[in-house]
Amino acid sequence: MIKSTLVHATISFVKKQLENAEGGHDWFHIERVYKLALRIAENEANIDVLVVQLAALLHDIADSKFYNGDETIGPQLAREFLTEQQLPENQLEHVIAIIENSSFKGGNVTQTFFSKELAIVQDADRLDAIGAIGIARTFNYGGFKNRPLYDPTIPPNLQLSKEEYKSSTAPTLNHFYEKLLRLKELMHTQTARELAAQRHQFMEQFLSRFYAEWEGEA
């Protein structure tokens, strides 16, 4: 199977898998991450572009937050699909490793696997979590979980364990401090750092305006 055919088949598979997904984790999220990953990869040397493409497309086919915290479903679905497509074993294992290690998980988890391809996919996924799109996704998910917008009596917790992060029911605005505003400093590639700086600034402007309006000052 030639690469373009494999990528096309993967896109079809992912669209089918996510046809009823929550709006912030649907096919369009995947498509944005895919495009960002390719943009970043253009500026990086010695990259297996096919691994980047497949990992970007498959990284969120079964996000654990929608499967009672089970982190094994996504990698297993990806493995079954790629095995059927007869992807070479070394590339298959690389894609699975990226899927297993790409998510934020609270930011207080030690990552044991690393590759340039993981760095690219992770950067692309994190970029889609910040800026205007990130703000929209955050409040969309907060509404999906019926969380309050903001509660001044519940401060953000920057020391959340992986388990606490996954089970949190905190107000949506806390997520900016517990994750989104931390992502700029976690980018691996120069391209992502440049994009993240712009998106980070936009979020800071949004928060300033949010607090001013909350207090009736604007």
Kinemage of the C-alpha trace (Angstrom):
@kinemage 1
@onewidth
@group {chain A} dominant
@subgroup {mainchain}
@vectorlist {calphas} color= white
{ca met a 1} P 0.000 0.000 0.000
{ca ile a 2} L 1.469 3.343 -1.019
{ca lys a 3} L 1.673 6.079 1.564
{ca ser a 4} L -0.999 8.336 0.102
{ca thr a 5} L -3.470 5.457 0.038
{ca leu a 6} L -2.681 4.565 3.645
{ca val a 7} L -3.158 8.145 4.799
{ca his a 8} L -6.449 8.337 2.900
{ca ala a 9} L -7.637 5.100 4.509
{ca thr a 10} L -6.618 6.405 7.940
{ca ile a 11} L -8.575 9.619 7.441
{ca ser a 12} L -11.673 7.621 6.532
{ca phe a 13} L -11.218 5.375 9.564
{ca val a 14} L -10.793 8.311 11.955
{ca lys a 15} L -13.795 10.185 10.554
{ca lys a 16} L -15.929 7.110 11.106
{ca gln a 17} L -14.571 6.567 14.598
{ca leu a 18} L -15.279 10.175 15.641
{ca glu a 19} L -18.566 10.824 13.857
{ca asn a 20} L -20.424 11.366 17.175
{ca ala a 21} L -17.540 12.889 19.149
{ca glu a 22} L -17.726 15.933 21.452
{ca gly a 23} L -17.059 19.125 19.484
{ca gly a 24} L -13.612 19.817 20.884
{ca his a 25} L -12.342 16.294 20.202
{ca asp a 26} L -13.981 15.557 16.864
{ca trp a 27} L -12.628 15.055 13.345
{ca phe a 28} L -11.981 18.775 12.949
{ca his a 29} L -9.663 18.702 15.967
{ca ile a 30} L -7.773 15.857 14.306
{ca glu a 31} L -7.630 17.707 11.008
{ca arg a 32} L -6.197 20.831 12.668
{ca val a 33} L -3.562 18.816 14.515
{ca tyr a 34} L -2.698 16.970 11.297
{ca lys a 35} L -2.176 20.238 9.405
{ca leu a 36} L -0.130 21.742 12.227
{ca ala a 37} L 2.002 18.610 12.478
{ca leu a 38} L 2.818 18.747 8.764
{ca arg a 39} L 3.629 22.458 9.034
{ca ile a 40} L 6.029 21.790 11.911
{ca ala a 41} L 7.565 18.756 10.178
{ca glu a 42} L 8.491 20.885 7.167
{ca asn a 43} L 11.028 22.694 9.344
{ca glu a 44} L 12.504 19.613 11.015
{ca ala a 45} L 15.236 17.341 9.639
{ca asn a 46} L 15.390 13.537 9.575
{ca ile a 47} L 11.694 12.975 10.207
{ca asp a 48} L 9.584 9.962 9.293
{ca val a 49} L 6.725 11.977 7.825
{ca leu a 50} L 4.438 8.956 7.491
{ca val a 51} L 4.754 8.255 11.210
{ca val a 52} L 3.916 11.903 11.912
{ca gln a 53} L 0.885 11.750 9.626
{ca leu a 54} L -0.481 8.532 11.068
{ca ala a 55} L 0.157 9.491 14.696
{ca ala a 56} L -1.467 12.907 14.227
{ca leu a 57} L -4.508 11.309 12.633
{ca leu a 58} L -4.853 8.529 15.210
{ca his a 59} L -3.746 10.265 18.413
{ca asp a 60} L -7.275 10.975 19.692
{ca ile a 61} L -9.488 8.258 18.233
{ca ala a 62} L -10.531 7.175 21.740
{ca asp a 63} L -9.627 9.930 24.205
{ca ser a 64} L -9.596 8.357 27.662
{ca lys a 65} L -11.736 11.141 29.155
{ca phe a 66} L -14.664 9.764 27.154
{ca tyr a 67} L -13.909 6.138 28.084
{ca asn a 68} L -13.933 6.247 31.892
{ca gly a 69} L -10.236 7.106 31.954
{ca asp a 70} L -9.171 3.982 30.027
{ca glu a 71} L -5.990 4.911 28.145
{ca thr a 72} L -5.631 1.537 26.399
{ca ile a 73} L -8.577 1.760 23.997
{ca gly a 74} L -7.103 4.330 21.597
{ca pro a 75} L -3.737 2.596 21.149
{ca gln a 76} L -5.467 -0.759 20.713
{ca leu a 77} L -7.829 0.545 18.036
{ca ala a 78} L -4.905 2.166 16.252
{ca arg a 79} L -2.847 -1.026 16.454
{ca glu a 80} L -5.655 -3.148 15.022
{ca phe a 81} L -6.211 -0.693 12.176
{ca leu a 82} L -2.530 -0.315 11.278
{ca thr a 83} L -1.989 -4.067 11.466
{ca glu a 84} L -4.800 -4.538 8.959
{ca gln a 85} L -3.112 -1.957 6.731
{ca gln a 86} L 0.154 -3.960 6.948
{ca leu a 87} L 2.226 -1.043 8.203
{ca pro a 88} L 5.813 -2.187 8.873
{ca glu a 89} L 6.315 -3.211 12.510
{ca asn a 90} L 8.879 -0.541 13.378
{ca gln a 91} L 6.638 2.265 12.130
{ca leu a 92} L 3.558 0.719 13.747
{ca glu a 93} L 5.234 0.560 17.149
{ca his a 94} L 6.475 4.125 16.736
{ca val a 95} L 2.958 5.395 15.993
{ca ile a 96} L 1.533 3.538 18.988
{ca ala a 97} L 4.244 4.932 21.268
{ca ile a 98} L 3.363 8.455 20.144
{ca ile a 99} L -0.341 7.879 20.792
{ca glu a 100} L 0.442 6.556 24.273
{ca asn a 101} L 2.645 9.532 25.152
{ca ser a 102} L 1.155 12.558 23.416
{ca ser a 103} L -1.447 13.712 25.960
{ca phe a 104} L -0.832 16.264 28.730
{ca lys a 105} L -1.998 14.104 31.695
{ca gly a 106} L -1.738 16.951 34.158
{ca gly a 107} L 1.821 17.981 33.330
{ca asn a 108} L 3.251 16.242 36.398
{ca val a 109} L 3.918 12.888 34.725
{ca thr a 110} L 7.410 11.800 33.693
{ca gln a 111} L 7.546 10.900 30.008
{ca thr a 112} L 9.616 7.777 29.317
{ca phe a 113} L 9.472 7.763 25.505
{ca phe a 114} L 10.674 10.484 23.177
{ca ser a 115} L 11.266 10.932 19.452
{ca lys a 116} L 11.305 13.826 17.013
{ca glu a 117} L 8.039 12.577 15.600
{ca leu a 118} L 6.430 12.547 19.045
{ca ala a 119} L 7.679 16.101 19.616
{ca ile a 120} L 5.983 17.256 16.426
{ca val a 121} L 2.643 15.570 17.122
{ca gln a 122} L 2.689 16.665 20.761
{ca asp a 123} L 3.426 20.259 19.762
{ca ala a 124} L 0.630 20.226 17.186
{ca asp a 125} L -1.868 18.797 19.670
{ca arg a 126} L -0.870 21.325 22.313
{ca leu a 127} L -1.147 24.208 19.866
{ca asp a 128} L -4.754 23.227 19.207
{ca ala a 129} L -5.387 23.487 22.949
{ca ile a 130} L -4.428 27.173 23.131
{ca gly a 131} L -5.298 30.440 21.408
{ca ala a 132} L -8.770 31.194 20.074
{ca ile a 133} L -9.433 27.559 19.187
{ca gly a 134} L -8.205 26.453 22.601
{ca ile a 135} L -10.544 28.877 24.357
{ca ala a 136} L -13.492 27.650 22.287
{ca arg a 137} L -12.631 23.994 22.930
{ca thr a 138} L -12.214 24.569 26.658
{ca phe a 139} L -15.617 26.152 27.142
{ca asn a 140} L -17.244 23.648 24.803
{ca tyr a 141} L -15.952 20.792 26.958
{ca gly a 142} L -16.885 22.628 30.146
{ca gly a 143} L -20.437 22.931 28.857
{ca phe a 144} L -20.404 19.281 27.818
{ca lys a 145} L -19.512 18.382 31.436
{ca asn a 146} L -21.913 20.996 32.877
{ca arg a 147} L -19.143 22.800 34.747
{ca pro a 148} L -19.440 26.392 36.010
{ca leu a 149} L -17.614 29.011 33.961
{ca tyr a 150} L -15.749 30.386 36.954
{ca asp a 151} L -15.916 30.291 40.740
{ca pro a 152} L -13.594 32.713 42.576
{ca thr a 153} L -13.779 30.501 45.692
{ca ile a 154} L -12.205 27.517 43.877
{ca pro a 155} L -8.579 28.309 42.982
{ca pro a 156} L -6.641 26.416 40.296
{ca asn a 157} L -4.502 23.499 41.479
{ca leu a 158} L -1.122 23.458 39.733
{ca gln a 159} L 0.015 20.290 41.480
{ca leu a 160} L -2.663 17.927 40.233
{ca ser a 161} L -1.630 14.296 39.980
{ca lys a 162} L -2.508 12.400 36.820
{ca glu a 163} L -5.521 10.859 38.558
{ca glu a 164} L -6.689 14.200 39.999
{ca tyr a 165} L -6.304 15.893 36.623
{ca lys a 166} L -8.393 13.231 34.891
{ca ser a 167} L -11.176 13.320 37.503
{ca ser a 168} L -11.283 17.088 38.053
{ca thr a 169} L -14.680 18.817 38.120
{ca ala a 170} L -13.269 22.311 38.659
{ca pro a 171} L -14.703 25.402 36.918
{ca thr a 172} L -13.713 25.784 33.292
{ca leu a 173} L -11.560 28.869 33.867
{ca asn a 174} L -9.275 26.880 36.181
{ca his a 175} L -8.230 24.784 33.180
{ca phe a 176} L -6.408 27.798 31.752
{ca tyr a 177} L -4.023 27.768 34.727
{ca glu a 178} L -3.865 24.013 35.223
{ca lys a 179} L -3.004 23.362 31.576
{ca leu a 180} L -3.403 25.932 28.810
{ca leu a 181} L -1.136 28.702 30.090
{ca arg a 182} L 1.582 26.127 30.814
{ca leu a 183} L 1.766 24.749 27.295
{ca lys a 184} L 3.801 27.581 25.756
{ca glu a 185} L 6.827 26.532 27.802
{ca leu a 186} L 6.394 22.855 26.911
{ca met a 187} L 6.767 23.198 23.129
{ca his a 188} L 9.665 21.261 21.615
{ca thr a 189} L 10.132 22.797 18.162
{ca gln a 190} L 10.944 26.349 17.099
{ca thr a 191} L 7.917 26.512 14.802
{ca ala a 192} L 5.573 25.524 17.631
{ca arg a 193} L 7.213 27.935 20.066
{ca glu a 194} L 6.613 30.814 17.655
{ca leu a 195} L 2.974 29.874 17.111
{ca ala a 196} L 2.441 29.221 20.819
{ca ala a 197} L 3.711 32.681 21.778
{ca gln a 198} L 0.981 34.322 19.694
{ca arg a 199} L -1.745 32.017 20.954
{ca his a 200} L -0.616 32.391 24.568
{ca gln a 201} L -0.796 36.179 24.313
{ca phe a 202} L -4.347 35.958 22.983
{ca met a 203} L -5.395 33.825 25.958
{ca glu a 204} L -3.886 36.321 28.398
{ca gln a 205} L -5.841 39.106 26.722
{ca phe a 206} L -9.018 37.038 26.920
{ca leu a 207} L -8.536 36.355 30.636
{ca ser a 208} L -7.925 40.022 31.398
{ca arg a 209} L -11.141 40.917 29.619
{ca phe a 210} L -13.030 38.065 31.293
{ca tyr a 211} L -12.102 39.241 34.805
{ca ala a 212} L -12.905 42.863 33.962
{ca glu a 213} L -16.344 41.901 32.721
{ca trp a 214} L -16.883 39.532 35.679
{ca glu a 215} L -16.324 42.464 38.042
{ca gly a 216} L -18.460 44.808 35.943
{ca glu a 217} L -15.467 46.969 35.080
{ca ala a 218} L -15.766 46.637 31.304
